Amino acid sequence: MDQKDRLRALLNLQWRVEISDGRIVQGRCVCLDHQRNLILRGTKETRDGKTRSVGMIMVPGDHIVRVDVEDLGI
């Protein structure tokens, strides 16, 4: 399995992404491009302990600190 196949297997799974400004966003991964820009749908954002629904967002790859895939079914 090559890298593209591994990434395709992670699409439509729930991702938790820590952003450089301290926010944490959680949503279903729709797309990841060559610059590591990430598009999530059905996203919730957590900042300073408060959570809000933000829908579909694009997270610039330069601002991604950490990514966890949450529902691997393992």
N, CA, C and O atoms as CSV, one atom per row, in Angstrom:
chain,resi,resn,atom,element,x,y,z
A,1,MET,N,N,0.852,-1.178,0.000
A,1,MET,CA,C,0.000,0.000,0.000
A,1,MET,C,C,0.894,1.237,0.000
A,1,MET,O,O,1.741,1.387,0.881
A,2,ASP,N,N,0.713,2.128,-0.985
A,2,ASP,CA,C,1.537,3.338,-1.030
A,2,ASP,C,C,0.914,4.455,-0.180
A,2,ASP,O,O,-0.169,4.293,0.384
A,3,GLN,N,N,1.607,5.570,-0.102
A,3,GLN,CA,C,1.186,6.673,0.763
A,3,GLN,C,C,-0.182,7.222,0.358
A,3,GLN,O,O,-0.992,7.541,1.228
A,4,LYS,N,N,-0.456,7.339,-0.940
A,4,LYS,CA,C,-1.757,7.848,-1.384
A,4,LYS,C,C,-2.886,6.935,-0.937
A,4,LYS,O,O,-3.941,7.413,-0.521
A,5,ASP,N,N,-2.678,5.628,-1.016
A,5,ASP,CA,C,-3.692,4.682,-0.577
A,5,ASP,C,C,-3.940,4.784,0.927
A,5,ASP,O,O,-5.080,4.694,1.384
A,6,ARG,N,N,-2.870,4.971,1.684
A,6,ARG,CA,C,-3.020,5.130,3.135
A,6,ARG,C,C,-3.814,6.381,3.475
A,6,ARG,O,O,-4.665,6.357,4.364
A,7,LEU,N,N,-3.537,7.483,2.764
A,7,LEU,CA,C,-4.289,8.714,3.005
A,7,LEU,C,C,-5.747,8.569,2.586
A,7,LEU,O,O,-6.642,9.048,3.282
A,8,ARG,N,N,-5.991,7.917,1.460
A,8,ARG,CA,C,-7.381,7.684,1.024
A,8,ARG,C,C,-8.164,6.901,2.070
A,8,ARG,O,O,-9.351,7.157,2.275
A,9,ALA,N,N,-7.517,5.957,2.726
A,9,ALA,CA,C,-8.184,5.160,3.756
A,9,ALA,C,C,-8.588,6.014,4.962
A,9,ALA,O,O,-9.480,5.627,5.716
A,10,LEU,N,N,-7.946,7.166,5.152
A,10,LEU,CA,C,-8.259,8.046,6.277
A,10,LEU,C,C,-9.334,9.078,5.962
A,10,LEU,O,O,-9.819,9.758,6.866
A,11,LEU,N,N,-9.712,9.204,4.694
A,11,LEU,CA,C,-10.778,10.146,4.324
A,11,LEU,C,C,-12.097,9.694,4.939
A,11,LEU,O,O,-12.338,8.500,5.112
A,12,ASN,N,N,-12.934,10.650,5.261
A,12,ASN,CA,C,-14.256,10.448,5.868
A,12,ASN,C,C,-14.202,9.902,7.287
A,12,ASN,O,O,-15.229,9.509,7.840
A,13,LEU,N,N,-13.016,9.872,7.881
A,13,LEU,CA,C,-12.895,9.515,9.284
A,13,LEU,C,C,-12.867,10.787,10.121
A,13,LEU,O,O,-12.611,11.873,9.601
A,14,GLN,N,N,-13.130,10.652,11.410
A,14,GLN,CA,C,-13.138,11.779,12.330
A,14,GLN,C,C,-11.695,12.136,12.694
A,14,GLN,O,O,-10.954,11.296,13.206
A,15,TRP,N,N,-11.301,13.385,12.429
A,15,TRP,CA,C,-9.958,13.857,12.739
A,15,TRP,C,C,-10.026,14.901,13.846
A,15,TRP,O,O,-10.974,15.682,13.922
A,16,ARG,N,N,-9.021,14.903,14.692
A,16,ARG,CA,C,-8.858,15.923,15.738
A,16,ARG,C,C,-7.556,16.643,15.413
A,16,ARG,O,O,-6.493,16.024,15.355
A,17,VAL,N,N,-7.645,17.953,15.202
A,17,VAL,CA,C,-6.495,18.722,14.733
A,17,VAL,C,C,-6.200,19.852,15.713
A,17,VAL,O,O,-7.075,20.658,16.030
A,18,GLU,N,N,-4.956,19.899,16.189
A,18,GLU,CA,C,-4.513,21.006,17.026
A,18,GLU,C,C,-3.874,22.043,16.116
A,18,GLU,O,O,-3.016,21.721,15.294
A,19,ILE,N,N,-4.303,23.300,16.273
A,19,ILE,CA,C,-3.823,24.396,15.434
A,19,ILE,C,C,-2.847,25.255,16.236
A,19,ILE,O,O,-2.942,25.330,17.461
A,20,SER,N,N,-1.920,25.893,15.552
A,20,SER,CA,C,-0.846,26.648,16.207
A,20,SER,C,C,-1.337,27.758,17.136
A,20,SER,O,O,-0.593,28.167,18.027
A,21,ASP,N,N,-2.564,28.259,16.960
A,21,ASP,CA,C,-3.075,29.311,17.852
A,21,ASP,C,C,-3.773,28.742,19.088
A,21,ASP,O,O,-4.363,29.490,19.867
A,22,GLY,N,N,-3.706,27.416,19.268
A,22,GLY,CA,C,-4.263,26.793,20.461
A,22,GLY,C,C,-5.635,26.176,20.282
A,22,GLY,O,O,-6.101,25.446,21.157
A,23,ARG,N,N,-6.287,26.451,19.175
A,23,ARG,CA,C,-7.606,25.851,18.939
A,23,ARG,C,C,-7.469,24.369,18.618
A,23,ARG,O,O,-6.442,23.911,18.118
A,24,ILE,N,N,-8.526,23.641,18.919
A,24,ILE,CA,C,-8.634,22.240,18.514
A,24,ILE,C,C,-9.914,22.117,17.715
A,24,ILE,O,O,-10.982,22.529,18.168
A,25,VAL,N,N,-9.806,21.544,16.516
A,25,VAL,CA,C,-10.986,21.337,15.681
A,25,VAL,C,C,-11.154,19.839,15.446
A,25,VAL,O,O,-10.177,19.106,15.297
A,26,GLN,N,N,-12.409,19.399,15.416
A,26,GLN,CA,C,-12.725,17.999,15.190
A,26,GLN,C,C,-13.796,17.912,14.125
A,26,GLN,O,O,-14.841,18.555,14.229
A,27,GLY,N,N,-13.536,17.109,13.089
A,27,GLY,CA,C,-14.507,16.929,12.023
A,27,GLY,C,C,-14.084,15.808,11.094
A,27,GLY,O,O,-13.018,15.215,11.259
A,28,ARG,N,N,-14.927,15.524,10.121
A,28,ARG,CA,C,-14.650,14.477,9.133
A,28,ARG,C,C,-13.740,15.030,8.046
A,28,ARG,O,O,-14.011,16.092,7.487
A,29,CYS,N,N,-12.667,14.318,7.746
A,29,CYS,CA,C,-11.712,14.752,6.726
A,29,CYS,C,C,-12.316,14.585,5.340
A,29,CYS,O,O,-12.757,13.497,4.971
A,30,VAL,N,N,-12.332,15.670,4.577
A,30,VAL,CA,C,-12.842,15.659,3.210
A,30,VAL,C,C,-11.695,15.651,2.207
A,30,VAL,O,O,-11.767,14.985,1.174
A,31,CYS,N,N,-10.628,16.404,2.522
A,31,CYS,CA,C,-9.546,16.578,1.551
A,31,CYS,C,C,-8.252,16.971,2.260
A,31,CYS,O,O,-8.264,17.671,3.273
A,32,LEU,N,N,-7.147,16.507,1.704
A,32,LEU,CA,C,-5.812,16.900,2.149
A,32,LEU,C,C,-4.984,17.087,0.889
A,32,LEU,O,O,-4.886,16.169,0.076
A,33,ASP,N,N,-4.375,18.281,0.709
A,33,ASP,CA,C,-3.633,18.532,-0.530
A,33,ASP,C,C,-2.121,18.457,-0.308
A,33,ASP,O,O,-1.652,18.121,0.780
A,34,HIS,N,N,-1.369,18.779,-1.367
A,34,HIS,CA,C,0.094,18.671,-1.316
A,34,HIS,C,C,0.735,19.650,-0.332
A,34,HIS,O,O,1.836,19.398,0.157
A,35,GLN,N,N,0.057,20.765,-0.034
A,35,GLN,CA,C,0.588,21.733,0.925
A,35,GLN,C,C,0.140,21.408,2.348
A,35,GLN,O,O,0.369,22.198,3.264
A,36,ARG,N,N,-0.498,20.249,2.540
A,36,ARG,CA,C,-1.023,19.777,3.822
A,36,ARG,C,C,-2.214,20.585,4.298
A,36,ARG,O,O,-2.577,20.501,5.471
A,37,ASN,N,N,-2.840,21.375,3.413
A,37,ASN,CA,C,-4.076,22.047,3.781
A,37,ASN,C,C,-5.134,20.972,3.967
A,37,ASN,O,O,-5.196,20.006,3.207
A,38,LEU,N,N,-5.954,21.148,4.972
A,38,LEU,CA,C,-6.908,20.123,5.370
A,38,LEU,C,C,-8.318,20.705,5.348
A,38,LEU,O,O,-8.538,21.807,5.849
A,39,ILE,N,N,-9.264,19.985,4.778
A,39,ILE,CA,C,-10.659,20.404,4.794
A,39,ILE,C,C,-11.434,19.410,5.638
A,39,ILE,O,O,-11.388,18.203,5.401
A,40,LEU,N,N,-12.155,19.938,6.636
A,40,LEU,CA,C,-12.978,19.137,7.533
A,40,LEU,C,C,-14.429,19.580,7.407
A,40,LEU,O,O,-14.705,20.763,7.209
A,41,ARG,N,N,-15.365,18.624,7.522
A,41,ARG,CA,C,-16.790,18.966,7.505
A,41,ARG,C,C,-17.422,18.535,8.825
A,41,ARG,O,O,-16.907,17.659,9.520
A,42,GLY,N,N,-18.546,19.167,9.157
A,42,GLY,CA,C,-19.202,18.855,10.424
A,42,GLY,C,C,-18.298,19.144,11.602
A,42,GLY,O,O,-18.242,18.375,12.561
A,43,THR,N,N,-17.592,20.256,11.523
A,43,THR,CA,C,-16.498,20.551,12.453
A,43,THR,C,C,-16.971,21.275,13.709
A,43,THR,O,O,-17.843,22.143,13.661
A,44,LYS,N,N,-16.368,20.892,14.832
A,44,LYS,CA,C,-16.540,21.601,16.098
A,44,LYS,C,C,-15.183,22.147,16.501
A,44,LYS,O,O,-14.161,21.473,16.377
A,45,GLU,N,N,-15.192,23.381,16.984
A,45,GLU,CA,C,-13.966,24.063,17.394
A,45,GLU,C,C,-13.975,24.244,18.903
A,45,GLU,O,O,-14.984,24.657,19.475
A,46,THR,N,N,-12.867,23.940,19.542
A,46,THR,CA,C,-12.728,24.150,20.985
A,46,THR,C,C,-11.607,25.153,21.222
A,46,THR,O,O,-10.484,24.994,20.742
A,47,ARG,N,N,-11.949,26.188,21.978
A,47,ARG,CA,C,-10.974,27.227,22.340
A,47,ARG,C,C,-11.276,27.685,23.766
A,47,ARG,O,O,-12.413,28.029,24.089
A,48,ASP,N,N,-10.267,27.686,24.598
A,48,ASP,CA,C,-10.414,28.112,25.996
A,48,ASP,C,C,-11.545,27.364,26.706
A,48,ASP,O,O,-12.272,27.951,27.508
A,49,GLY,N,N,-11.693,26.072,26.413
A,49,GLY,CA,C,-12.703,25.249,27.062
A,49,GLY,C,C,-14.110,25.400,26.525
A,49,GLY,O,O,-15.027,24.730,27.001
A,50,LYS,N,N,-14.302,26.266,25.542
A,50,LYS,CA,C,-15.630,26.485,24.951
A,50,LYS,C,C,-15.675,25.841,23.578
A,50,LYS,O,O,-14.735,25.968,22.794
A,51,THR,N,N,-16.774,25.145,23.287
A,51,THR,CA,C,-16.925,24.451,22.008
A,51,THR,C,C,-18.056,25.080,21.213
A,51,THR,O,O,-19.099,25.437,21.761
A,52,ARG,N,N,-17.830,25.208,19.904
A,52,ARG,CA,C,-18.876,25.717,19.009
A,52,ARG,C,C,-18.814,24.969,17.694
A,52,ARG,O,O,-17.765,24.464,17.294
A,53,SER,N,N,-19.947,24.908,17.033
A,53,SER,CA,C,-20.026,24.245,15.737
A,53,SER,C,C,-19.649,25.253,14.653
A,53,SER,O,O,-20.165,26.370,14.637
A,54,VAL,N,N,-18.740,24.854,13.737
A,54,VAL,CA,C,-18.291,25.766,12.686
A,54,VAL,C,C,-18.526,25.218,11.279
A,54,VAL,O,O,-18.192,25.888,10.302
A,55,GLY,N,N,-19.087,24.027,11.154
A,55,GLY,CA,C,-19.402,23.473,9.828
A,55,GLY,C,C,-18.173,23.010,9.073
A,55,GLY,O,O,-17.357,22.260,9.609
A,56,MET,N,N,-18.034,23.459,7.810
A,56,MET,CA,C,-16.900,23.058,6.971
A,56,MET,C,C,-15.816,24.123,7.046
A,56,MET,O,O,-16.085,25.317,6.909
A,57,ILE,N,N,-14.576,23.666,7.269
A,57,ILE,CA,C,-13.458,24.604,7.380
A,57,ILE,C,C,-12.243,24.083,6.623
A,57,ILE,O,O,-12.134,22.896,6.316
A,58,MET,N,N,-11.337,25.010,6.335
A,58,MET,CA,C,-10.045,24.663,5.757
A,58,MET,C,C,-8.985,25.097,6.762
A,58,MET,O,O,-8.953,26.253,7.185
A,59,VAL,N,N,-8.129,24.173,7.134
A,59,VAL,CA,C,-7.025,24.470,8.054
A,59,VAL,C,C,-5.744,24.512,7.226
A,59,VAL,O,O,-5.366,23.502,6.632
A,60,PRO,N,N,-5.066,25.670,7.176
A,60,PRO,CA,C,-3.816,25.753,6.417
A,60,PRO,C,C,-2.767,24.809,7.008
A,60,PRO,O,O,-2.590,24.745,8.225
A,61,GLY,N,N,-2.086,24.089,6.146
A,61,GLY,CA,C,-1.090,23.114,6.577
A,61,GLY,C,C,0.005,23.695,7.451
A,61,GLY,O,O,0.516,23.012,8.338
A,62,ASP,N,N,0.376,24.957,7.212
A,62,ASP,CA,C,1.431,25.597,8.007
A,62,ASP,C,C,1.037,25.790,9.463
A,62,ASP,O,O,1.907,25.986,10.312
A,63,HIS,N,N,-0.259,25.739,9.771
A,63,HIS,CA,C,-0.738,25.987,11.130
A,63,HIS,C,C,-1.108,24.718,11.887
A,63,HIS,O,O,-1.525,24.788,13.043
A,64,ILE,N,N,-0.962,23.566,11.251
A,64,ILE,CA,C,-1.294,22.304,11.901
A,64,ILE,C,C,-0.141,21.867,12.797
A,64,ILE,O,O,0.994,21.726,12.343
A,65,VAL,N,N,-0.448,21.654,14.074
A,65,VAL,CA,C,0.550,21.227,15.047
A,65,VAL,C,C,0.499,19.710,15.232
A,65,VAL,O,O,1.533,19.047,15.307
A,66,ARG,N,N,-0.725,19.173,15.304
A,66,ARG,CA,C,-0.893,17.743,15.557
A,66,ARG,C,C,-2.220,17.268,14.971
A,66,ARG,O,O,-3.213,17.994,14.985
A,67,VAL,N,N,-2.222,16.052,14.462
A,67,VAL,CA,C,-3.436,15.442,13.919
A,67,VAL,C,C,-3.601,14.057,14.535
A,67,VAL,O,O,-2.656,13.269,14.585
A,68,ASP,N,N,-4.818,13.774,15.002
A,68,ASP,CA,C,-5.164,12.431,15.493
A,68,ASP,C,C,-6.391,11.977,14.725
A,68,ASP,O,O,-7.354,12.731,14.583
A,69,VAL,N,N,-6.362,10.753,14.229
A,69,VAL,CA,C,-7.531,10.167,13.586
A,69,VAL,C,C,-8.241,9.379,14.667
A,69,VAL,O,O,-7.660,8.488,15.287
A,70,GLU,N,N,-9.537,9.724,14.894
A,70,GLU,CA,C,-10.213,9.235,16.085
A,70,GLU,C,C,-11.003,7.954,15.908
A,70,GLU,O,O,-11.130,7.204,16.876
A,71,ASP,N,N,-11.543,7.653,14.731
A,71,ASP,CA,C,-12.393,6.467,14.642
A,71,ASP,C,C,-11.848,5.447,13.641
A,71,ASP,O,O,-12.435,5.207,12.585
A,72,LEU,N,N,-10.727,4.865,13.999
A,72,LEU,CA,C,-10.098,3.864,13.139
A,72,LEU,C,C,-10.759,2.489,13.271
A,72,LEU,O,O,-10.497,1.601,12.459
A,73,GLY,N,N,-11.611,2.302,14.281
A,73,GLY,CA,C,-12.270,1.028,14.470
A,73,GLY,C,C,-11.353,-0.061,14.984
A,73,GLY,O,O,-11.614,-1.249,14.800
A,74,ILE,N,N,-10.282,0.353,15.626
A,74,ILE,CA,C,-9.302,-0.628,16.141
A,74,ILE,C,C,-9.617,-0.918,17.600
A,74,ILE,O,O,-8.925,-1.713,18.235
